[in-house]
């Protein structure tokens, strides 16, 4: 992905042309100069909008289209960064956006992934917003009440972004493959749609927050995005007073008592708290604050939350491990201990981004961040997560010491800072990383949170004489979740595979992993960038992809490069399209800005990413690359990420032959094996290694249905491999021992019969037949036995 | 003697000009098809055929109503089954069958369209096919919604397309046997939906096997 090139937008070349000569602006400008430039930001935004309007026709935009500035800021070097969204007839065009950099000298650079040009979409949606909300609610099928009224936004939806939701509990997904979004099926490239936001927090449903894209004419669910950012279940050492003795910024309330409400951090109200009524206590939704979750006598959540308040002495916590053996003590000094830890974690992350990078709050706009501690019922006690819509973190109470094998409270600094960093990368509904299995972007999201969590810890541990606007050079612990499990950390930076699940380096197919584990290569790359890599194979920082090792550039430089990369280059477009290659390029662009082209820092970025098998080392040749390319005209494992993480279906019990591509090698032979590296240690327990595979790649698929993986490893370079995944289905609907198109007779007969009449007629193992079966059947037929 | 020789040469020129060269003299470039006799299920030449591409249509017996049809057809090496640009599949609808659902609401949904609780579109449809090993075409076209009425089937219901693989070395004049290995249609009577499973319902779900007549295919 070339971030500096706007494909299809030749007209923008003129706008972008001066960038080559634009001076980089790595150094912070004097504050008065910054202020002067900042004062001119609205004018620069207006100028960019004018320039884009003048180029609209050449960009393929029509009279109904507009590029509208959605947000902007001026960085410490004086660069104005403008985020523009594409609107058609006033409605947002999902996935179509531009980021424009305006340098202090006025030169302009566009950062874009392509605009949706040539939209022909007269009229508007024919179903009502209420019907769209009803469709989304039907899909959600919440058993309890919604936490807030649904919000519905009219949008233009490029149908290539349709996706699916996979329900591991059911073992099946809602299939909406792009393959039938074709001219033959009559589905246009753009459709009117509604973007519906739903949120639940109750005992029946737990906590959840989603965006649904609903077809504006048919009501079909075209896309689902999960907005919660959950950390993995784990807790720590069990001391329970992670923050130790601290000074807290609190608030004196109207009744003379105090609350964990820090009005010095946050200039904008918290979007999740603005709906609470003013109770006259002095509470306001603006200002960092920590709440607690209430439980009944059995330990079950009442689904009520309360601000930590009513403390007459303004002294919080007892420093002891959180002990919920006796429920009802959440607001007691022992319960307050968790609140103290969360408050310290949130404010430390807040201050880190503010002092080191000059960022206003987590979202860059001063929006209040909030936390809720002692959660048990929202999802689970052994967890922590971030809600994009409410800009809040939620932190589990843990299950220890209630249970001997339980885990500790999820309130340690690295956990809280990890979640708070999600507030940086995903500051709002309009800008967030897609974080589902199937997207490499998920690993970039979680890896960024891991990396800055480590930087926050190091920064928080700075010595008295260290400046607070830089990350000290001291090494961190190189771990994430060190206190969660009480037996060891959740994740390591130097060699992520020490957790038994995370890969140390990128491979094609890694995106199928949970983002917390596919984060491994990014964690390692950024760690090596800062700390260096050893040439000693016995060292945990040694990489077979960079055997000579490298010298690190230090924490501060690494942090600045990656912060600039994620805020100014690696801009998510709400479709999950960002890849590790994009991350490398963004880091190179950021390093070039900060340290100049040809600098040692730029070379270090190349080497650090090369060490995790992303791109060549500095001055090195291109890498051998193995990938599952589109197979016989269709996706072998849905590599076209713009289609979303749709899965590839194949029939069980047939002889099939996947096609793999080997680049940058004269010998393109591969060796085949069943299973894949993402299955390490049962990490992806639902994926199987089945059937037999011949040396020529002929795979006799097993009769076992469900997810299966195969791996191809380069003969020329055995360190290069790719994992392909498919979902095997039963196409023999009529049980005549042949899988062919005549089986569709049975499918049609059983369509939407839901009485369990034909349980064997589903392509899955389910007592019903619906459109998912239809899609899966025709996809498998197309893939297994394609017509040239 | 001389005049007779000239006469033969003139005939040869005439034949070449008409494109009817000696059947064993060169590589095949196109297919010729003679429809089968009879009025039952059969594959007939479709007017959409071109010199380069033979299009066959499946036609049912007059008076029979069906809800869909599928078959497996084997062709010898050198004959290629082709995709239709209109469908992206090796089968194309003639428009007789209604492939989508009758309305955007699932069967039994209490709300009228378009405001049913869980609306869904017409897509995806049961129109698909592929070529299995052994040059075996498998295609099917079926109405998926039992609320849609069955259709009179004594007309072209769907089309398939074939041509000559120029790299196959197929010689003009060769007779190319087509073999139907399986054919099945979905009948008019599929029974009423009943929450109580019955053997009759289970049997009807399998569809009806039938004999599909094919004509004579030859290379030209």
Boltz contact constraints between the chains, C-beta under 6 A:
constraints:
  - contact:
      token1: [A, 127]
      token2: [B, 114]
      max_distance: 6.0
  - contact:
      token1: [A, 131]
      token2: [B, 115]
      max_distance: 6.0
  - contact:
      token1: [A, 138]
      token2: [B, 117]
      max_distance: 6.0
  - contact:
      token1: [A, 138]
      token2: [B, 118]
      max_distance: 6.0
  - contact:
      token1: [A, 180]
      token2: [B, 123]
      max_distance: 6.0
  - contact:
      token1: [A, 180]
      token2: [B, 124]
      max_distance: 6.0
  - contact:
      token1: [A, 184]
      token2: [B, 87]
      max_distance: 6.0
  - contact:
      token1: [A, 184]
      token2: [B, 88]
      max_distance: 6.0
  - contact:
      token1: [A, 185]
      token2: [B, 123]
      max_distance: 6.0
  - contact:
      token1: [A, 218]
      token2: [B, 104]
      max_distance: 6.0
  - contact:
      token1: [A, 218]
      token2: [B, 119]
      max_distance: 6.0
  - contact:
      token1: [A, 218]
      token2: [B, 121]
      max_distance: 6.0
  - contact:
      token1: [A, 219]
      token2: [B, 119]
      max_distance: 6.0
  - contact:
      token1: [A, 220]
      token2: [B, 120]
      max_distance: 6.0
  - contact:
      token1: [A, 220]
      token2: [B, 121]
      max_distance: 6.0
  - contact:
      token1: [A, 734]
      token2: [B, 206]
      max_distance: 6.0
  - contact:
      token1: [A, 740]
      token2: [B, 72]
      max_distance: 6.0
  - contact:
      token1: [A, 740]
      token2: [B, 138]
      max_distance: 6.0
  - contact:
      token1: [A, 741]
      token2: [B, 70]
      max_distance: 6.0
  - contact:
      token1: [A, 741]
      token2: [B, 128]
      max_distance: 6.0
  - contact:
      token1: [A, 741]
      token2: [B, 129]
      max_distance: 6.0
  - contact:
      token1: [A, 741]
      token2: [B, 138]
      max_distance: 6.0
  - contact:
      token1: [A, 741]
      token2: [B, 139]
      max_distance: 6.0
  - contact:
      token1: [A, 741]
      token2: [B, 140]
      max_distance: 6.0
  - contact:
      token1: [A, 742]
      token2: [B, 70]
      max_distance: 6.0
  - contact:
      token1: [A, 742]
      token2: [B, 140]
      max_distance: 6.0
  - contact:
      token1: [A, 742]
      token2: [B, 182]
      max_distance: 6.0
  - contact:
      token1: [A, 742]
      token2: [B, 184]
      max_distance: 6.0
  - contact:
      token1: [A, 744]
      token2: [B, 70]
      max_distance: 6.0
  - contact:
      token1: [A, 744]
      token2: [B, 126]
      max_distance: 6.0
  - contact:
      token1: [A, 744]
      token2: [B, 140]
      max_distance: 6.0
  - contact:
      token1: [A, 744]
      token2: [B, 142]
      max_distance: 6.0
  - contact:
      token1: [A, 745]
      token2: [B, 142]
      max_distance: 6.0
  - contact:
      token1: [A, 745]
      token2: [B, 184]
      max_distance: 6.0
  - contact:
      token1: [A, 745]
      token2: [B, 186]
      max_distance: 6.0
  - contact:
      token1: [A, 745]
      token2: [B, 207]
      max_distance: 6.0
  - contact:
      token1: [A, 746]
      token2: [B, 205]
      max_distance: 6.0
  - contact:
      token1: [A, 748]
      token2: [B, 68]
      max_distance: 6.0
  - contact:
      token1: [A, 748]
      token2: [B, 126]
      max_distance: 6.0
  - contact:
      token1: [A, 748]
      token2: [B, 142]
      max_distance: 6.0
  - contact:
      token1: [A, 748]
      token2: [B, 144]
      max_distance: 6.0
  - contact:
      token1: [A, 748]
      token2: [B, 186]
      max_distance: 6.0
  - contact:
      token1: [A, 749]
      token2: [B, 190]
      max_distance: 6.0
  - contact:
      token1: [A, 749]
      token2: [B, 205]
      max_distance: 6.0
  - contact:
      token1: [A, 751]
      token2: [B, 144]
      max_distance: 6.0
  - contact:
      token1: [A, 752]
      token2: [B, 106]
      max_distance: 6.0
  - contact:
      token1: [A, 752]
      token2: [B, 107]
      max_distance: 6.0
  - contact:
      token1: [A, 755]
      token2: [B, 195]
      max_distance: 6.0
  - contact:
      token1: [A, 757]
      token2: [B, 197]
      max_distance: 6.0
  - contact:
      token1: [A, 771]
      token2: [B, 124]
      max_distance: 6.0
  - contact:
      token1: [A, 774]
      token2: [B, 124]
      max_distance: 6.0
  - contact:
      token1: [A, 775]
      token2: [B, 124]
      max_distance: 6.0
  - contact:
      token1: [A, 778]
      token2: [B, 128]
      max_distance: 6.0
  - contact:
      token1: [A, 781]
      token2: [B, 128]
      max_distance: 6.0
  - contact:
      token1: [A, 781]
      token2: [B, 130]
      max_distance: 6.0
  - contact:
      token1: [A, 785]
      token2: [B, 130]
      max_distance: 6.0
  - contact:
      token1: [A, 785]
      token2: [B, 131]
      max_distance: 6.0
  - contact:
      token1: [A, 785]
      token2: [B, 132]
      max_distance: 6.0
  - contact:
      token1: [A, 787]
      token2: [B, 81]
      max_distance: 6.0
  - contact:
      token1: [A, 787]
      token2: [B, 83]
      max_distance: 6.0
  - contact:
      token1: [A, 787]
      token2: [B, 90]
      max_distance: 6.0
  - contact:
      token1: [A, 787]
      token2: [B, 131]
      max_distance: 6.0
